[in-house]
Amino acid sequence: MTTVDDFVRAYDALLDHWPVNVTPVDVPTPFGPTRVNVCGPESGAPLLLLPGGGATSTVWIANVAALARSHRVFAVDVMGDVGRSVRLDAVLDHLGVNASAVVGHSYGAMIALAYALHDPRRVDSLVLLDPTSCFARMSSKYLLRALPVLIRPTETRQRSLIDWETAGAGVDPRWLGVAALGTAAFGRTTLVVPPRPKPDALERLTAHTAVVLAGSSRAHDPGKVAANVRRLLPAATVTTIPGATHHALPMAPAADVTAAILAAVG
């Protein structure tokens, strides 16, 4: 039987292989401790990274070296999800960050967008990587494949979902092990899912926004997402990476994803 200790060992082992020195910080919040993995120069512009559901902050392993050259990177284990965490205001306050560029993938993009609308003073720029349920519905076929993981999470079911969506390409096997163990160890999590923003709310979005889509995403129709973003957020930058899949981001293609992030956040 998979235990939390099994997950923690795999998580820490992968963090040991990050290509930059990293300082884990457990941030106390009213909702419990939040793990933030910090790296990059202290003088660098702050960059907050929010992973997809179940991915943990370790998913940025292929991007963090380039991002941390010029930015102070704060990779967060999303509160209430799998990871070393048990509200972003409290996290940023503890870290002494007044405003930050925020990057979110999948569920993390949902949180990032909701936070930018909630407190625009804290978000300088916003990068949404293949954001789910922000601008279009998720694919019914994807939801059907994900249903077993949602009903009875197991390591095998998580691996099967990711292997199906990515066709087995572009995923770091060490990270896949962490994600699968986390699914088995933590079981059904208590994710708070923000509602899809209404058009009038999006009109109030002040942060410079870039949306980066996986051209072969099976989580949703990337073409429909792109069209809706251009209609609802005409000032936003929309980039589609051909051949990329939802669960392979941000690891693959890492160079393209990282370049899109840096182009957006400066």
C-alpha positions as semicolon CSV with decimal commas, in nm:
position;residue;x (nm);y (nm);z (nm)
1;M;0,000;0,000;0,000
2;T;0,135;0,341;-0,098
3;T;0,190;0,577;0,195
4;V;0,251;0,949;0,229
5;D;0,609;0,862;0,329
6;D;0,657;0,688;-0,007
7;F;0,540;1,003;-0,182
8;V;0,757;1,232;0,031
9;R;1,069;1,028;-0,044
10;A;1,004;1,042;-0,420
11;Y;0,919;1,414;-0,403
12;D;1,237;1,499;-0,211
13;A;1,450;1,280;-0,438
14;L;1,322;1,462;-0,746
15;L;1,375;1,799;-0,580
16;D;1,734;1,691;-0,514
17;H;1,775;1,665;-0,892
18;W;1,654;2,017;-0,966
19;P;1,922;2,187;-1,177
20;V;1,945;2,485;-0,938
21;N;1,988;2,525;-0,566
22;V;1,647;2,531;-0,405
23;T;1,530;2,630;-0,058
24;P;1,208;2,464;0,060
25;V;0,994;2,697;0,274
26;D;0,685;2,591;0,466
27;V;0,465;2,900;0,480
28;P;0,212;2,916;0,765
29;T;-0,133;3,027;0,650
30;P;-0,477;3,029;0,811
31;F;-0,554;2,723;0,597
32;G;-0,250;2,520;0,698
33;P;0,114;2,509;0,587
34;T;0,198;2,570;0,222
35;R;0,520;2,436;0,073
36;V;0,704;2,681;-0,153
37;N;1,028;2,582;-0,324
38;V;1,237;2,895;-0,371
39;C;1,530;2,948;-0,607
40;G;1,701;3,213;-0,815
41;P;1,868;3,542;-0,720
42;E;1,717;3,730;-0,429
43;S;1,733;4,048;-0,638
44;G;1,539;3,887;-0,923
45;A;1,185;3,985;-1,011
46;P;0,942;3,752;-0,833
47;L;0,786;3,473;-1,037
48;L;0,515;3,253;-0,883
49;L;0,464;2,909;-1,037
50;L;0,139;2,716;-0,980
51;P;0,128;2,354;-1,104
52;G;-0,161;2,154;-1,240
53;G;-0,375;1,941;-1,013
54;G;-0,174;1,660;-0,859
55;A;0,144;1,767;-1,038
56;T;0,320;1,933;-0,740
57;S;0,582;2,204;-0,774
58;T;0,838;1,943;-0,884
59;V;0,681;1,953;-1,233
60;W;0,888;2,265;-1,316
61;I;1,215;2,066;-1,314
62;A;1,279;2,121;-1,687
63;N;1,200;2,494;-1,681
64;V;1,337;2,621;-1,354
65;A;1,704;2,660;-1,449
66;A;1,627;2,913;-1,723
67;L;1,358;3,089;-1,519
68;A;1,582;3,120;-1,214
69;R;1,862;3,293;-1,404
70;S;1,676;3,624;-1,393
71;H;1,387;3,569;-1,153
72;R;1,331;3,483;-0,791
73;V;1,118;3,175;-0,843
74;F;0,853;3,064;-0,595
75;A;0,720;2,721;-0,695
76;V;0,411;2,648;-0,488
77;D;0,242;2,323;-0,395
78;V;-0,119;2,430;-0,444
79;M;-0,310;2,440;-0,117
80;G;-0,556;2,154;-0,073
81;D;-0,388;1,944;-0,343
82;V;-0,124;1,674;-0,349
83;G;0,215;1,799;-0,231
84;R;0,402;1,920;0,072
85;S;0,122;2,172;0,157
86;V;-0,181;2,127;0,392
87;R;-0,450;3,140;0,002
88;L;-0,207;3,315;-0,208
89;D;-0,232;3,641;-0,013
90;A;-0,091;3,474;0,296
91;V;0,187;3,307;0,097
92;L;0,300;3,628;-0,074
93;D;0,277;3,825;0,251
94;H;0,498;3,573;0,431
95;L;0,750;3,578;0,146
96;G;0,755;3,959;0,141
97;V;0,634;3,978;-0,219
98;N;0,403;4,269;-0,298
99;A;0,340;4,184;-0,663
100;S;0,452;3,903;-0,884
101;A;0,437;3,755;-1,227
102;V;0,218;3,446;-1,194
103;V;0,238;3,136;-1,410
104;G;-0,018;2,860;-1,380
105;H;-0,071;2,534;-1,563
106;S;-0,409;2,360;-1,595
107;Y;-0,576;2,381;-1,251
108;G;-0,295;2,615;-1,147
109;A;-0,400;2,845;-1,433
110;M;-0,752;2,849;-1,294
111;I;-0,615;2,958;-0,957
112;A;-0,385;3,215;-1,117
113;L;-0,665;3,373;-1,322
114;A;-0,902;3,380;-1,025
115;Y;-0,633;3,542;-0,810
116;A;-0,551;3,807;-1,073
117;L;-0,920;3,899;-1,082
118;H;-0,945;3,890;-0,702
119;D;-0,649;4,118;-0,631
120;P;-0,506;4,278;-0,947
121;R;-0,253;4,476;-0,739
122;R;-0,065;4,155;-0,663
123;V;-0,033;4,027;-1,021
124;D;0,194;4,215;-1,263
125;S;0,167;3,966;-1,546
126;L;-0,014;3,640;-1,598
127;V;0,083;3,333;-1,798
128;L;-0,180;3,061;-1,837
129;L;-0,049;2,729;-1,967
130;D;-0,323;2,521;-2,131
131;P;-0,577;2,659;-1,881
132;T;-0,868;2,427;-1,805
133;S;-1,226;2,554;-1,760
134;C;-1,120;2,918;-1,787
135;F;-1,234;2,995;-2,142
136;A;-1,401;2,674;-2,262
137;R;-1,537;2,345;-2,136
138;M;-1,316;2,047;-2,082
139;S;-1,345;1,757;-2,325
140;S;-1,612;1,505;-2,229
141;K;-1,383;1,227;-2,351
142;Y;-1,105;1,351;-2,122
143;L;-1,342;1,377;-1,825
144;L;-1,460;1,023;-1,890
145;R;-1,100;0,898;-1,889
146;A;-1,030;1,095;-1,571
147;L;-1,339;0,975;-1,388
148;P;-1,179;0,659;-1,240
149;V;-0,899;0,873;-1,090
150;L;-1,157;1,106;-0,937
151;I;-1,372;0,824;-0,797
152;R;-1,099;0,595;-0,665
153;P;-0,751;0,741;-0,709
154;T;-0,473;0,489;-0,753
155;E;-0,119;0,501;-0,883
156;T;-0,210;0,285;-1,183
157;R;-0,511;0,498;-1,277
158;Q;-0,311;0,821;-1,264
159;R;-0,035;0,675;-1,478
160;S;-0,292;0,544;-1,725
161;L;-0,461;0,883;-1,762
162;I;-0,133;1,067;-1,820
163;D;0,000;0,801;-2,057
164;W;-0,322;0,820;-2,261
165;E;-0,327;1,200;-2,280
166;T;0,043;1,238;-2,363
167;A;0,075;0,920;-2,571
168;G;0,370;0,845;-2,342
169;A;0,586;1,125;-2,480
170;G;0,752;1,419;-2,309
171;V;0,694;1,322;-1,947
172;D;0,985;1,288;-1,705
173;P;0,943;0,937;-1,559
174;R;1,071;1,057;-1,221
175;W;0,799;1,322;-1,208
176;L;0,539;1,071;-1,323
177;G;0,638;0,855;-1,029
178;V;0,588;1,147;-0,789
179;A;0,248;1,232;-0,938
180;A;0,129;0,873;-0,932
181;L;0,247;0,812;-0,576
182;G;0,084;1,136;-0,465
183;T;-0,246;1,030;-0,616
184;A;-0,233;0,698;-0,434
185;A;-0,109;0,838;-0,103
186;F;-0,343;1,135;-0,072
187;G;-0,649;0,989;-0,240
188;R;-0,937;1,222;-0,317
189;T;-0,826;1,579;-0,249
190;T;-1,033;1,880;-0,152
191;L;-0,955;2,108;-0,444
192;V;-1,145;2,436;-0,451
193;V;-1,244;2,486;-0,816
194;P;-1,304;2,851;-0,910
195;P;-1,603;2,915;-1,135
196;R;-1,529;3,007;-1,495
197;P;-1,496;3,389;-1,505
198;K;-1,783;3,570;-1,671
199;P;-1,706;3,801;-1,965
200;D;-1,765;4,117;-1,759
201;A;-1,517;3,995;-1,499
202;L;-1,254;3,932;-1,766
203;E;-1,302;4,287;-1,890
204;R;-1,162;4,401;-1,554
205;L;-0,845;4,195;-1,585
206;T;-0,552;4,438;-1,567
207;A;-0,252;4,205;-1,574
208;H;-0,070;4,158;-1,903
209;T;-0,189;3,809;-1,998
210;A;-0,037;3,541;-2,215
211;V;-0,211;3,212;-2,289
212;V;0,004;2,921;-2,405
213;L;-0,187;2,626;-2,545
214;A;-0,088;2,267;-2,610
215;G;-0,175;2,205;-2,973
216;S;-0,248;1,836;-2,914
217;S;-0,416;1,875;-2,577
218;R;-0,682;1,615;-2,512
219;A;-0,815;1,800;-2,208
220;H;-1,012;2,044;-2,426
221;D;-1,029;2,184;-2,778
222;P;-0,725;2,417;-2,797
223;G;-0,864;2,589;-3,107
224;K;-1,185;2,677;-2,928
225;V;-0,991;2,798;-2,623
226;A;-0,774;3,020;-2,844
227;A;-1,079;3,167;-3,022
228;N;-1,252;3,241;-2,693
229;V;-0,941;3,402;-2,546
230;R;-0,908;3,631;-2,849
231;R;-1,275;3,725;-2,820
232;L;-1,285;3,775;-2,443
233;L;-0,931;3,909;-2,390
234;P;-0,832;4,084;-2,714
235;A;-0,519;4,230;-2,554
236;A;-0,387;3,890;-2,450
237;T;-0,110;3,707;-2,631
238;V;-0,211;3,361;-2,751
239;T;0,050;3,103;-2,846
240;T;-0,013;2,744;-2,950
241;I;0,270;2,492;-2,930
242;P;0,216;2,229;-3,203
243;G;0,233;1,871;-3,085
244;A;0,238;1,956;-2,716
245;T;-0,006;1,778;-2,486
246;H;-0,182;1,894;-2,172
247;H;-0,005;1,673;-1,918
248;A;0,335;1,704;-2,085
249;L;0,336;2,078;-2,012
250;P;0,542;2,244;-1,875
251;M;0,809;1,975;-1,914
252;A;0,778;1,926;-2,288
253;P;0,861;2,098;-2,500
254;A;1,039;2,272;-2,212
255;A;1,235;2,517;-2,428
256;D;0,921;2,645;-2,601
257;V;0,725;2,673;-2,278
258;T;1,008;2,850;-2,098
259;A;1,060;3,092;-2,389
260;A;0,688;3,178;-2,387
261;I;0,697;3,241;-2,013
262;L;1,004;3,464;-2,029
263;A;0,864;3,657;-2,327
264;A;0,552;3,730;-2,124
265;V;0,707;3,818;-1,789
266;G;1,019;3,999;-1,914
